[in-house]
Amino acid sequence: MKKLLIVESPAKIKTIKKFLGPDFQIMSTMGHVKDLPEKEMGVTRDPITLSYVPIKDKAKTIAELCKAAHNADEVYLAPDPDREGEIIAWHVAEEIKKVIKDPKKIFRITFNEITKTAILEAINNQHHIDEEKVAAQQARRVLDRWVGYEVSPLLWRKIKKGLSAGRVQSVALKFICDREDAIRAFKPEEYWTIAGTFKHASGQFPAQLSHIGTKKAEIKDEKTTNALVKDIEQQSYAITEIVDKKRSKNPLPPFMTSTLQQAAYNGLGFSVKKTMQLAQNLYEGIPLADDTPTALITYMRTDSLRLSETALTNSRELILKQFGKDYLPAKPNSYDKKSATNAQDAHEAVRPVDMNIMPSEVKRHASPDLAKLYELIWQRTLASQMVAAEYAQRQVVIQGGKYIFKVTGSTLIFDGFLKVYNLEEDDSDQEDQKIKLPEGLKANEKTDLKKIDPKQHFTQPPARYSEATLVKELEKEGIGRPSTYATILNTIRERDYTTVEKKRFVPTELGMMVTKTLKENFSHIMDTKFTANMEEDLDKIADGKLERDTLLNNFYEQFEKELIAFKGDTGKQAQETDLMCPTCNAHKLLIRFGKAGEFVGCAGFPECTFTSNFARDTETGIIKLVEKEQPKLLDITCPQCGKPMREMSGRFGKFIACSGFPECKYIHQNVAKFKCPQDSGEVAERKWRGGSFWGCKNYPKCKYALFGDIEETPCPKCSAPALIKKIEADGKVTLTCGDKKCGYTLTK
């Protein structure tokens, strides 16, 4: 009997092949095969219908799958076990139904890990496609399509061409912009602290002024501080109280998607995108002892904190073997997900497939980054099933007159789970452990104030979001789901709405303007609670508790009203500044957006035509006018007319052009040493909104292109003339073959 098993990623084929016999042919969809059309809405109203078309270059894939299905007796659809995987399975099923001998022999199977047991169990428990899960994915896709295709053209008209809006991404951008507003509005307040160093027979120790009489010590200025210091120095001090107690610190739960992304960012410095790419590789499998890939972790897109009985047994046996019974709790630890969302618990937590595959073994066979992420997951999973850490905590209270000083010291007396995993979200324990209290301290003993140390402080504005803290905020507010966090952050970074400074998101003027416009005109889609409730409604569709079209119609009814109102506002959107126009001195300057970027212009236009570049101080938010950079003449001549070349600034950055423009339109281009492999034409560097790329000069007849920087070294695998060069934040260089079919990659 011929059987066809269809997976989502080609990387899984080799891993799964070793588990199944010769009856099985395994093929891949290589992601989605169909979607809504790119250049039209693809969604009709009343009734709601979706028009799917093959994704570019996927018609061949569909044809190959149909050909294989025609010759198969049974077809098993095995894309990933989430909504995106379900719609892929549904699209493939719709196509192969037309050619298969018996459509009843099309089965859906899902598995959470790529192991022999999981694969065979999935095949033995085949089921049909979950139509409700498909409906939930369709609802999300339609909502995103409506917002993107209806709102984006309006932003083009009212702010700047090329802008786009996204239902979830715009709310995430709002978080970044709201935080920036809070930073700009923040006014630092002065406050002082007073620390004392006290001398005891067995040693000296620090303590902080805590209370003055019965009131908490809150000191606002230097004058008050100086008066207090003089009075404090006159007092006699004694230890009035010593409180000893033990404190337990419980292990953290195993990883779900969001906590994995946060821990990898904080502990390893990995971006969310990089973490998910590495996790995908670990899930699909890498070669260990031989060339056959071994799957190392369970499915990495999950909201669950649950571990299977097999994983619990595996972990507990390992803890007992490696660390002894003192580190093993009487029964397995279980965790409840305390979250603002009503998230699904469809899968297990992210964990190693086999805890007996040690990180040291993976290090020998995998890339350093893959090994680091596996070790993090392995450590967190094992630690989640260990006993709590124990601390001995001592608080000492010292009083002199009305002044009360306090100090707390903490000593780790049993490491528990910290033996394995000690990546902390905060450093409060570490701060307590830095304070070493002398032994022999007793209540009612006198102590001398040896030194007093007053310090001035200022309150700090809220911190800008990093990738980790933004994911945490999205999860807390119920915005998006595990499968969407990486996409949300990618979209935010790739558009011109934010920049990243010191690993923190800083909104651009354009990002602030777009957010302001959307908040003023589309209050529903920009409302955090509304967006979170929409996620819960999508979950209800997947659970069969809500109809797809009911949700969509309810959404569009309000959305349409806001669209009509926004379309009727014919004014161009601009942001007013506090600066008066220096030319007419009658109007404020407005921030506007043109082809070359943002600028300020007089609100009195067209009567007053003043414009200027500007810069905003990222700390204070204050805007200053900046003189436009003048073209710089260079010591090279134009090869066409002989006039001097000059360096200029354009919408895509600096470039070199002839000073004889417009009579001479020559623009210098960097030309590669190799010829185009498709038509032997010259390959030159070009600039575009997304950066730079190298393309054939015979475009559009020849569409050969390499996006990004290149290294003119032939690919050692397929002999392509150049490799795409990418420099990571940590300085590592990755070289990748420009031919996607080749797949060659080298990190150095």
N, C-alpha and C positions, 0 to 999 in steps of 0.2 A: 504494500500500500504506500503510495507516494504522499508525503506530508510536507506542507510549506509552513514555515514559521517566520513571521515578519516582525522585525524589531525596529526601533527608532534610530539607533546609532550603529554605524558599521563597525565601531570598535567592539561591540558586544559579540559579534558573530564568532570570532575565534574562541572567545571564552565559553560561549554556549555550545559550540560545535563538539567539544570534547565530552559533553554530557549526553549527547543524543546519537542514536545510531544512524546508519547509512540511509534509512528511509526518509530522513528529514533534510530538506533543503532550507537553508537559512538566508534570508535577504533583509535588506535595510531600506527604510523610506528616506533615510538621511534627513530627518526632521519632518516638518510639515510638507505635504504634497499639494494641498489646495488651500486657498484663502479667498477673501473678498477681493475684487479687482482693485488694482492700484489707482487707476485714473478715473474711477467713478465710484459713487456711494456703495452700490452693490446691495443696498437694503431698501425694500419698499415698505410703505405703511398701509395699514388697513386693507388687507391683512398684512402682517409682518412676514416678509419672505427674504431669504438670504440667497444671493447669487454667487456661488463659488466657482472659481476658475483655477486651473493648474497654476501653481507658482512658477515663475520664470525658470526655465531649464529643468522642470520636474515632469514635463509631459513624457519624456523618455523613461524616467523612473516608473511612472504609472504604467506605461506600456509593458515594461519588463516584468513588473509585479503581476499584471493581468495575464501575460503569457505563461508565467510560472503557475499561476492559480488555475489556468485552463487545464494544465496537465496534472494537477494535484487532486487527490481524493478528499483531503482535509486541509483547511487553512487555519492556522493559529495566529491571531493578531496580538502581538506582545509589545506595543509601545509602552512608554513609561506609565506607572500607575497613578496618574493625576489627570486633571481635566484636559490639559493640552494633549496628553497621550491618548485620552479617550476620543477626542475629536480627530486625531490622526487615524486611529483605528476605524472610526466611523467613515471618514473620507475614503480610506482604502477599501472598506467593505462595500461602499456604494459603487465603486468602480469594478471590483472583482465579481460582484453579484451578476454582472452582465455576461461573464464568460465562464464561470465555474459550473461544473456539471450539476452540483446540488447545493444551492445557496444555504441550505440548513446545515451544511458542513463547515460554515464559517464560524469560528469560535473566538472569543476574547479571553485572553489569559493575562494575569498580572502576577508579579513577584517583587518582593522587597529587597532581595539580594540575589546575586547571580551565582548560585551554588547548585550542585547537582540535585540536592534534596528539594530546594525551592523550585527549580525548573520542572522537575518531574511531578511535584505536587501540584504546580500550576496547571500542567497539561492534564492531569487526572481530575482537576476540579475546574474544567473549562466552563465558561458561562457565555452569555450574550452581551453585546455592547450595552453599557448603562446609558440609556437614552436621557435620563434625568441629568446625569453628569455632562452629557453632550449639550443639553439645553442650557446648563449653567455656563459652560464655556461660550456658547453662542451669544448668550445675553451679555456677558462681559465684552465680547468682541464687538457687538452692535453698539453698546454704550460708548466704548472707546472710539469706534468709527464715527458715530454721530458727533461727539464732542470735537474730535480731531478735524473732521471734514466740514463741519458747520461753523466752528468758531475760528479756525485758523485763517480762512480767507478774510474774515472781518478784522483780525489783527493785522493782516497785510495792509488793508485799506486805511486803518486808523493809526497804525504805529510805523510799521516798516515791512517791506516785502520779505518773504521767506520765513516768517515766524510760524510757530506751531503751538497748539495747545493740546494737553492730554488730560484725560479725566482724573487719573491718579497722580501722574507726574506733576501736574499743576498744583495739587494740594501739597505735595512734598516740597515743591519750590516755595510755596507759601510759608512753610515752616522756616525755611532758610531766610526768606525776606522779613518775616515777622521778627525773627531773632535779630536781624540787622537793624530793624527799626528800634528794637529795645536797646541795642548797643549804642545807637546814635542818640537816643533820648536819655541815656543813662547819665546821671550826675554823681560823680564819686563823693562819698562822704568820709570825712576824717574820723578816725577813732584810735585810741591808744590802749596798749596792754602793758601790764607791769608784772615782770617776773622777778622772783627772788631766789637767791642761792643760799641754802641753809646749811649750817655746820652742825654735825653731830659727832659724838665720840667715835663712832664706827665709820664715819665718812661724811661727805657732803652730797646734797641732792637739790635739784631745782623744783620750784613749785610756782604756780600761776595765781595771781590775785583773782579770787573768784567772787567774793562778796564784801561789801562794806556795810557792816551791820546786818540787817535782814535783806538788803537789796543787792541784786546782782551788780557786779562792778561794770558799769558802762561809762567809759570816759571818752569825752568828745574832743577835747582840745589840749594843747600843750600847757596852758596856764593852769588848768585844773590838775593835770598830771604832775607838774612840778610841785604844787601845793601838797598833793597826796604823798609824793615821794618823801618830802621833808617830814611829814607827820609819821609815815610808815617807819622811817629810820629811827624815830624816837621810841618805838614800842619794844617791849620784851615779848619773846615768842615761846610758845610751847606746843608740843604735839597734843592736840585735843582728842583725836580719834584716828583709829586705824581699822579699816574694814577689809577683811580677807574673804575672798570667795573664789569658787571655781566657776569657770565659764566654758561652755562647750561651743564648738564651731562645727556646724554640720556640713557634710560634703555638698557640692553643687550637683544638680541633676545632670543626666547625660545631655548631649547636645541635641537641640533642634536646629533648624536652618538659621534662624536669626542669631541665636547665641553662638553658633559655630562661626558665623561671619564676624561677630563682635570680638570673640576671643582670638581668632586668627588675625584680625586687624590690630588688636591691642598687644598681643603676645608675639606675633610673627611679622607684623608690618605688612600683611597681605591685603590688597584691595578686595572688596566684596566680589568683584568680577573674577579676580585671580583665584580666590578661595573656591568659588563655584566651579571653575574650570578644573582645578586640581581635584576637587571632590568627585567630579564627573569621571575623571581618569581612574581614581581609586575605586569607584563603584563599578565601572566597566571592566576593570582588571588590568594588571600589568604583569609581565613575566617575572617569576621569581627563580625557582630552581631550574626551569628550562624555558623554551621559547613560548610555551603555552601560557596565556594570561591567567592570573588568579584574581578573582574579585576580592577586594579588601574591605570595603565598607558597605553598609546598607544604603538604601535610597536616600539621597541627600536633600530632598525637598520635603520637609515634614514639619508639622506643628506639634508632634507628639513627644512626650517624655517617657513613653512606655518602652520597656525592654521585654523581649520574649522570654519564656521559661528557659529555652535553650541558652540564651545569652546570660541570664541570671545564674544558671547552674555553671556555665563556663567560667564566668567571672569569679564566682565564689570559690570554685575549686582552685583557681589560679591564685587568689588572695591567700587562701589557706596554705598553699604550697610555697609561695614566695615569701610571705610575711608572718605567717603563724596565726593562731586562733585569736590573739589579742586584737587583730586588725579586722576580724570578720564579725559583723553583727549577727545576732541570734536568728534573725530572719531577713530576707531581702529588703532593701530600701525601695520604697515606691514614692513617686512624686506626682503632685497635682499641678496642672498648668494654671497658675494664677495670672490671668491676662484680661485686658479690657475686651478682647475679642471672643467671639463664640466659635473658635477655630475648630476645624475638623481634626479628628484623631485617627486618620485613615491608615497611617503607617506607624512603624516603630520610630524611636529616636534614631539619630545618626550614630552608628556604632560599628566597630570592627565585625566583620563576618565571623572571624575566628580569633578569639582573644589569645590563642596560643601562637599566632603569628606575631612575633615580637617586633617592636620598632627597630631593633638592631638588625633583624633579618631584612626588613624593608629597606633600610639604609644601604645595605650592600647591593641592592638591585635597582633601586629607584633614584630619580633625580633628587637633589637635596631638598627642594621645596615639597615634592610629593612625600618624602620621608618625614619632614617636619610636620606636615598636616596630619599624616597618619598617626604619628606619635602623640600629637595633641588630642586626637579623637580617642586613641587607645587609653591614654592617661585619664582623660575625663570620664570615660566609661567605667574603667576599673575603680577609680576614686569614688564614683557615685554609689558603689556597693561596699564601701569601707566604713569603718566606725568614725565618729566625730573626733576632731582634735580637741585636746583639753588644755586650758590655760589656768594658771594660778594668777589671780588678779589682786593687787593690793592698792587701796586708796589711802593716802595719808592726808590728814587735815591739820593745818598749823594755824594758830590764831595768836594775834597780838593786838590788844585793845579791840577796836571794832573791825580790824582787818583779818580776813580769812583767806588763806592760801590753800590750794589743793594740788595734789599730783597723783597720777595713777600709773603704776608700773605693771607690766604683764609679762609672764614667763610661760613659755610653752613647756608643758610637763609631759604631754604625750602627743606625738605628731599625727597619729591616725591617718586619715586620707591625705594629709599634707605630705606624707611619705612619697606619694605618687604625683599629686597635682597641686601646684601652689601658685597658679596664675590668678591673681586677685583682681576684682573690680575696684577695690579701694585699698588704701594702705593704713587704715586705722590701727590694725593689729601691729603692723610693723612700727608705727609711731610709738605705741605703748611699749613695745619691746626694746626700743632704743633707750628708754629711761631705766637706768639701773639704780634701784633703791638699796641703800646699805642694809645689811642684816643687823638685827639687834634693835631696831626702832621699837619704842614702846609708847603707849598712850600716857599722857600727863608728864612726859619728860620735857625738860627745857631744851630749846635749840636756839642757836644764834643766827641772826640775819647777817650773812657775810657780804653779800653783794645784792644790789638792786638794779634792775635793767628795764627802764621804760622804753617802749618802741612805738613809733608812729606808723599807722597803717591807713590805707584807703580802701573802701569797698570796691569790688571789681565788677565790671559788667558781665552779663551772662556770656559764656563761651560760645563761639560759633560751632556749628555742627561739623563733626568729622563723619566719615562714612559709618563708623561704628555707632556713634551716638544718634545719627539720623535713622539708621535701621532700628535702633532701640525705640526711638520716638514713633516711627511708623507702626511698629508692633504694638506699642503701648496704646496708641490711638485707634488701632484696628484698621489702618490704611494699608491696602495691598495684602498679599499672602506670600508665603515662603518662596514660591516659584517666581514671584514678580519683583522682589527686593533688588536683585542685581540689575534687572532691566530698568527699574526706576532710577537707580543711581547712575547707570550708564547714560540714560537719556539726559539727565540733569547735567552731567559733565560734558557731554558731546555738543550740546547746544551752547549758544552764546549767552546763556542766562546766568552762569556762574563761572568763577575762576576758583582755583584751589591754591591757597596760601598757607604754608606751614601745616599742610594736610587738613586744612579746614575749608569748608565751602564759604565763599564770599560772593554774594549776588552782584552781578553787573548792573549798571544803570538800566540796561534793557530788561534784565530779569525783574528788577524792581518795578519798572513801568508796566510790563506785561501782567505781573501779579496784581498791581493796583487796579489795572483796567478790568481784569477778570473778577476781582473781588467786588468792584463797584457794579458790574453788569451781569455777573453770573453767580449770584450769592449762593445758589443751591449747590452747584458743582464744586464751589470753593469752600463749602462748609464742611468742617472736619467730621462732625457727627453724621451729617447726611451721607458722606462718602463711606464712613465706617458702617452705617446701617445698610448701605448698598451692598457691602461685602457680606454682611449677614444674610441679606436677601438672596444673594447668589448662592450662599451655602444652603438656604432653604430650597432653592430650585433643585440643587444637587441631591437634596434629601427627599424630594418629591412633595414638599410642603407648600410650594408656591409655583404658579404657572409662569413660564418664561415671558409670554406676551403681556401678562398682567403687570409685571415689573416694568417692562419696556414702555408700555403705553402710559403708565403712571409717571414715569420719568419724563417722557417726551412732552407730556401735557404742560408741565411747568417749564421745561427747557425751551419749548417753542415760544412761550410768552417772553422770556428773557431774550431770545434770539431776535424777535420782532422789534422789541424795544431798542436793542443795541444797533440793529440795522438802521433804525430811524434816526439815530444820533449821527449826524453827518460830520461832526467836528473831528478834527485830528487830535489824537491824544498826546498830551505833553505834560511834563512835570514842572511845576513852578519852583524856582529857587529863591533864595533870599537876596540875590544880587540884583542891583539896579543896572539897567543898560548904560554903559559908559558913554555911548554916543548921544542918545536923546534924553537920558536921565528922566524919562517919563514912564517907562514900563519896566516890569521885572523881566529877568532873563528866564527862558524856558529851556528845559532839556529836550532835545529832539533827536531823531535818529535818521541818518542818511546812509547812502551806499558805502561811505568810508567809515561809518561808525557813529557814535554819539557826539553831539556838539551842543553848545548853547546858542540860542538866537533870541532876538528881541521879540517880546509879545506884541509889539507894535508893527510887525511885518504886515503888509509890504511897505508901509510908510518909512519904517526904519529897517535897514537891511543888515544890522550888525550881527555877526556870528563870531564864535571863537571856540577853540578847543578848551577843555577844562580837565582838572584832576580833582578827585575827592580824597581827602585824608581818610584812610581806612580806620583810624582810631577815633577821630572826632566827628567824621561825617561832613566836615566843612569843605565847601567847593571853592577852588581858586581858578582864575582864568590862566590859560597857558598859551604862550605865543606859538603860532603854527610853525612847525619845523620847516625851514627853507631847504630847497634842494641843494645838495652838496656836489660841486663840480669835482670830477675825478681826473687823474692824470692819464686817462686812456681816451682814445678817439673812436668815434663811430666808424665801423668798417664800411658803412654805406655812403656817408656824406663827409666824413673827416672831422666833424665838429666834436667838441668835448662831450664825453658821457657824464651823466649826473645820477646821483643816488636820490631816489624819491620814495615817498610813503604812499601806499595805496590801500584799498579796502582789505587786501590780503597780506599786508605787511610791506617791508622795504623791497624795492626792485631797482634795477639800473636801466636807464633809457637815454636816448639821444637828447641833447639840449636843444636840438633844432626842431623839436616838435612844435607845431603840427605838420610842418613841411616834411620832416623825416620821422617816421613812426617806428624806427628800429628799437627793439627791446632786447637786452641781453638775456640769454638763457644758458644755464649750465647744460652741457651736452655730454652724454655718456660715451665712454670709449667703445662700447659694444654696439652693434647694429641690432635693429628690431628683429627678433627671431621669426616674426611672421611675414614681413615683406622687405627686410633689409634696410628700412628707412632709419633716419636718425632718431635717437631717443633723447628727449630733453626734459628737464625739470619744469614743472608748472605749479602754480599756486591756485588754491581754491579755498572756499570757506572752511572746509574741514582740515586744512593743512596744506601739504604738498604731495605731489605724486610725479612719477616719471612715465611719460607716455610717448608713443610714436608721433612724429611730426606730421605723418600722413593722415591723422585723424580728420574727418570721421570715416574715411575709407578703411583705415586700420585702427582698431580699438585696443591695441596692446597697451597695458598700463600696469605699473607697480606702485601701490599706494604707500607713502611714507618714505623714510630715508632708505638708501640702498648701499650695499657693499658690492663693488664690482668684482666679485669672486664667483666663478662658475659653481653651480650646485654639484657637490660630489656624488649625488645620487642619480640625478637625471641630466646633468650638464647644462641646465638653464643658465643664461649668461650672467645673472646677478641674483643676490639674496636680499630680502627685505630685512633691514636692521632696526631693532627696537631696543632702546635703553630703558631699563626698569628704574624705579625710584631708588633702589638699593645699589645702582650702578652696574648691575649685571646686563650683559648684552645678549640678546636673542637674535639669531639669524634664522630666517625661514625662507624656504623656497617659494618663489612667486607663483609657481604652478601648484594649485591646490591638490591636484591629483597625485603629485609627488609626495607631499607630506613631510619633507625633510625639515628638521629643526635642530638647532645647536645652541646651547646656552653656555656662555663663557664669562 
